Amino acid sequence: MLKLFSAIVMAAVLAGCKSSPGPLEGSWRSTGAIAMTVTFSPGQMEAMGVIEPVSYEQSGDDVIVTLTDGMAKGTSIRYSLKSPTSMHAMGQTYRKMSAP
């Protein structure tokens, strides 16, 4: 019985942490005063030349990206999709540059 309970708990934990970026997959460029490109791929994101391991969680039109390692481990950023080619996060609007 304990093994079954442990398996169910582990499955629930893993279901909440996905490695696929879903609709974020590909490269996005901010349109604000500080131009920045962010690339999302399975299990990681790259910004300003730094690649970070992340997990993705989709909630409606939002994708929550959580850093899974390093000093900022556990930090989450919410990316709100406005259309398939436009999103908003951290006071910046991003436009999709490329698909995966």
JOBEL-V958658 format. One record per pair of residues at least 12 apart in sequence whose C-alpha atoms are under 10 Angstrom apart, sorted by sequence separation. I is the first residue (numbers start at 0). GAP is how many residues later the second one is. D is the distance in Angstrom with one decimal. If there is no record, write none. Layout:
BEGIN
{{I;GAP;D} {I;GAP;D}}
END
This chain:
BEGIN
{{25;12;8.4} {26;12;4.2} {27;12;8.3} {35;12;7.0} {36;12;9.2} {37;12;9.8} {38;12;9.1} {39;12;10.0} {40;12;9.8} {41;12;8.5} {42;12;5.9} {43;12;9.1} {52;12;9.9} {53;12;5.3} {54;12;6.7} {63;12;6.3} {64;12;5.2} {65;12;8.8} {76;12;7.4} {77;12;7.9} {80;12;9.8} {81;12;9.7} {82;12;9.5} {83;12;7.9} {84;12;8.1} {25;13;5.5} {26;13;6.4} {37;13;9.8} {40;13;9.4} {41;13;8.4} {42;13;7.9} {52;13;8.6} {53;13;4.5} {54;13;6.7} {62;13;9.9} {63;13;5.7} {64;13;6.4} {76;13;7.7} {78;13;9.9} {79;13;9.5} {80;13;9.4} {82;13;9.8} {84;13;9.3} {23;14;9.8} {24;14;7.3} {25;14;5.4} {26;14;8.9} {39;14;9.4} {41;14;8.8} {51;14;9.8} {52;14;6.1} {53;14;5.1} {62;14;8.3} {63;14;4.5} {64;14;7.6} {78;14;9.7} {79;14;9.9} {84;14;9.7} {23;15;8.4} {24;15;4.9} {25;15;6.6} {51;15;6.8} {52;15;5.7} {53;15;7.7} {61;15;9.9} {62;15;5.8} {63;15;6.2} {78;15;9.5} {23;16;6.2} {24;16;5.5} {25;16;10.0} {39;16;9.9} {51;16;7.9} {52;16;6.3} {61;16;6.4} {62;16;5.2} {63;16;8.6} {22;17;9.5} {23;17;8.2} {24;17;7.8} {51;17;7.5} {52;17;8.8} {61;17;5.5} {62;17;6.5} {20;18;10.0} {21;18;9.1} {26;18;9.5} {51;18;8.3} {60;18;8.4} {61;18;4.4} {62;18;7.8} {20;19;6.3} {21;19;8.9} {25;19;9.6} {26;19;9.1} {27;19;9.9} {53;19;9.0} {54;19;9.8} {58;19;9.7} {60;19;5.9} {61;19;6.0} {19;20;8.8} {20;20;6.1} {21;20;8.6} {24;20;9.3} {26;20;9.8} {44;20;8.8} {51;20;9.9} {52;20;9.3} {53;20;9.2} {55;20;9.4} {57;20;9.5} {59;20;9.0} {60;20;5.3} {61;20;9.1} {19;21;7.0} {20;21;5.9} {43;21;9.4} {51;21;9.7} {53;21;9.7} {54;21;9.3} {55;21;9.9} {56;21;9.5} {57;21;9.5} {58;21;9.5} {59;21;9.1} {60;21;7.5} {18;22;8.3} {19;22;4.5} {20;22;7.6} {42;22;9.9} {43;22;9.8} {44;22;9.1} {53;22;9.2} {55;22;9.9} {57;22;9.9} {60;22;9.0} {18;23;5.1} {19;23;6.4} {20;23;8.5} {43;23;8.6} {17;24;8.6} {18;24;4.3} {19;24;8.8} {20;24;9.0} {42;24;9.7} {43;24;9.3} {17;25;7.8} {18;25;7.7} {39;25;9.6} {42;25;9.3} {61;25;9.1} {16;26;9.8} {60;26;9.4} {61;26;9.4} {61;27;9.8} {23;32;9.5} {20;33;9.3} {18;34;9.2} {19;34;9.6} {20;34;8.0} {21;34;8.2} {23;34;10.0} {18;35;7.3} {19;35;7.7} {20;35;5.8} {21;35;9.1} {22;35;9.1} {17;36;8.9} {18;36;5.2} {19;36;6.5} {20;36;8.1} {21;36;8.0} {16;37;9.2} {17;37;5.5} {18;37;5.9} {19;37;8.8} {20;37;8.6} {16;38;5.6} {17;38;5.2} {18;38;8.7} {19;38;9.9} {22;38;9.4} {23;38;9.8} {15;39;9.0} {16;39;6.3} {17;39;6.3} {22;39;9.7} {23;39;7.7} {15;40;8.5} {16;40;6.5} {17;40;9.0} {22;40;8.3} {15;41;6.8} {16;41;9.9} {21;41;8.4} {23;41;9.9} {14;42;9.4} {15;42;9.4} {20;42;7.9} {20;43;9.4} {20;44;8.3} {18;46;9.9} {17;47;9.8} {16;48;9.9} {16;49;9.1} {16;51;10.0} {23;55;8.5} {23;56;9.8} {29;56;9.7} {35;56;9.7} {37;56;8.9} {23;57;8.5} {27;57;8.6} {28;57;9.6} {29;57;9.2} {34;57;9.4} {36;57;8.6} {38;57;9.6} {22;58;8.4} {27;58;8.5} {28;58;9.9} {29;58;8.9} {33;58;8.7} {35;58;8.8} {36;58;9.5} {37;58;9.6} {38;58;9.4} {27;59;8.8} {29;59;9.4} {31;59;8.7} {32;59;8.9} {34;59;9.4} {36;59;9.6} {37;59;9.7} {38;59;9.2} {39;59;10.0} {40;59;7.8} {22;60;9.9} {23;60;8.8} {31;60;6.0} {36;60;8.9} {38;60;9.9} {39;60;8.7} {22;61;7.4} {23;61;9.3} {29;61;9.9} {30;61;7.0} {31;61;6.7} {38;61;9.4} {22;62;9.4} {23;62;9.9} {29;62;6.2} {30;62;5.7} {31;62;8.3} {23;63;8.9} {28;63;9.6} {29;63;5.5} {30;63;5.9} {28;64;8.3} {29;64;4.1} {30;64;7.2} {27;65;9.5} {28;65;5.2} {29;65;6.4} {27;66;5.8} {28;66;5.4} {29;66;9.0} {26;67;9.6} {27;67;5.4} {28;67;6.5} {26;68;8.6} {27;68;4.3} {28;68;6.6} {26;69;6.0} {27;69;5.2} {28;69;9.8} {25;70;7.4} {26;70;5.3} {27;70;7.3} {24;71;9.4} {25;71;7.5} {26;71;5.3} {27;71;9.3} {23;72;8.6} {25;72;5.5} {26;72;6.9} {24;73;8.7} {25;73;4.7} {26;73;7.9} {24;74;6.6} {25;74;4.6} {23;75;8.9} {24;75;5.9} {22;76;9.4} {23;76;9.3} {22;77;10.0}}
END
